Amino acid sequence: MQEITQQIQAVLRKVSKIPFDTLGEDAHVLMTTLNATVARLDTTLARTDKAVLPEVRDALRELRQTIEALRGATSPDAPLQQDLRQTLQGLGDAARALRTLADTVESQPESLLRGRRESN
């Protein structure tokens, strides 16, 4: 019983260390930096060989569209972010339930066979 409790607690500690709240912010910073880099590259390429320029501009246009789509998907009000928040809330609820179960099993190991004691 104690080994199961320790394993559950170890998993919960690992899950609690994942920086979920900063992942969206990091993605947003990355997209902003990438968009600025593409803008600078676009400016530089505007001064280059006219034969290559149409193909490069098309590629940059497609890249910008991709960046904007990604930015929309990672914005705070995007469905992906909302689903992630709901998932994290569910994980938090599950972690709390596992902690409660681990505490109960640790203090009342017989509860696995007989059920939880009634509290008065």
HUSUL-V700111 format. One record per run of one state. SS is the DSSP state (A for helix, B for strand, O for the rest). FROM is the first residue (numbers start at 1). TO is the last residue. If there is no record, write none. Layout:
# HUSUL-V700111
SS&FROM&TO, SS&FROM&TO
This chain:
# HUSUL-V700111
O&1&1, A&2&17, O&18&19, A&20&46, O&47&49, A&50&74, O&75&78, A&79&107, O&108&110, A&111&114, O&115&120
